Amino acid sequence: MLEAARSVAAADLADPVPAPVAAERSRELREIGVHKGFAYASSRAGNPALVAVETDNSGLTGDYLRVRVQGAVEPGSLVRARLSGVGADLHAVAGATGRAALPVLAASTA
């Protein structure tokens, strides 16, 4: 059951939102967030991205999208890639690998 935190000013307001209504609103907002996240990730398909390679086949883009990395890449490298796929099933096809990709990081911080 939802309970207002004592330190929240809204807890002192008259006519609090009933718990079932608050729970339903919360569920709706979470659902909207999932749909918007899917739409945003899908909109990135076909675009280039810099990907921080975390494992042999997983990485994170600069806008925090989790991607499956395709190509010969080394964990710990930053690679240029083109994104493909839909929603949470994004793939990053690496165009630069390993040390060849490191100057990209240096250039972006200058």
C-alpha positions in Angstrom: 0.0 0.0 0.0 1.3 3.5 -0.8 1.9 5.8 2.1 3.0 9.4 1.9 6.4 10.1 3.3 6.3 12.3 6.4 8.9 14.7 5.0 6.9 15.4 1.8 4.9 18.7 1.9 2.1 17.0 0.0 1.5 14.7 3.0 0.1 17.7 4.9 -2.3 18.8 2.2 -6.1 18.4 2.6 -7.9 15.8 0.5 -5.1 13.4 -0.2 -5.3 11.2 -3.3 -6.8 7.8 -2.4 -4.2 5.0 -2.5 -6.0 3.1 -5.3 -6.0 6.2 -7.5 -2.3 6.9 -6.7 -1.4 3.3 -7.5 -3.3 3.4 -10.8 -1.7 6.7 -11.8 1.7 5.3 -10.9 1.1 2.2 -13.1 0.0 4.4 -16.0 3.1 6.5 -15.7 5.4 3.5 -15.7 3.6 2.1 -18.7 4.0 5.4 -20.6 7.7 5.4 -19.7 8.1 1.9 -21.1 6.4 2.9 -24.4 8.4 6.1 -24.7 11.6 4.3 -24.0 10.8 1.7 -26.7 10.0 4.5 -29.2 13.2 6.4 -28.4 15.4 3.4 -28.8 13.6 2.5 -32.0 14.2 6.0 -33.4 17.9 5.6 -32.9 18.1 2.6 -35.4 20.0 3.6 -38.5 22.0 6.3 -36.7 25.6 6.3 -35.7 26.6 6.0 -32.1 29.7 5.8 -29.9 29.5 2.6 -27.9 31.4 1.8 -24.7 32.0 -1.9 -25.0 31.5 -3.6 -21.6 31.7 -7.3 -22.6 32.4 -9.2 -25.8 28.9 -8.6 -27.0 27.3 -5.8 -24.9 27.8 -2.1 -24.7 26.3 1.2 -23.7 25.7 4.2 -26.0 26.3 7.8 -25.0 22.6 8.2 -24.4 22.5 5.1 -22.1 20.9 2.6 -24.5 22.0 -1.0 -23.9 23.1 -2.6 -27.2 24.4 -5.9 -28.5 27.7 -5.3 -30.1 28.5 -7.0 -33.4 32.0 -7.2 -34.7 35.5 -7.8 -33.4 35.6 -5.5 -30.4 37.5 -5.6 -27.1 35.8 -4.9 -23.8 36.8 -1.5 -22.4 37.0 0.1 -25.9 35.0 2.9 -27.3 33.8 2.2 -30.9 32.0 3.9 -33.6 28.9 1.9 -34.6 25.7 2.1 -36.6 22.6 1.1 -34.6 20.0 -1.3 -35.9 17.0 -3.1 -34.5 13.9 -2.2 -32.6 13.3 -1.0 -29.1 15.2 -2.9 -26.5 16.7 -5.2 -29.2 19.3 -2.7 -30.5 22.4 -3.9 -32.2 25.6 -1.9 -32.7 27.6 -2.9 -35.8 31.1 -1.8 -35.0 33.0 0.2 -37.6 36.2 0.8 -35.5 37.6 -1.6 -32.9 40.0 -1.7 -30.0 42.8 0.9 -30.0 41.8 2.4 -33.3 38.7 3.6 -31.5 40.4 5.3 -28.5 41.3 8.6 -30.4 37.5 9.1 -30.7 37.3 9.4 -26.9 40.3 11.8 -26.8 38.8 13.9 -29.5 35.4 14.1 -27.8 36.8 15.4 -24.5 39.0 18.2 -26.1 
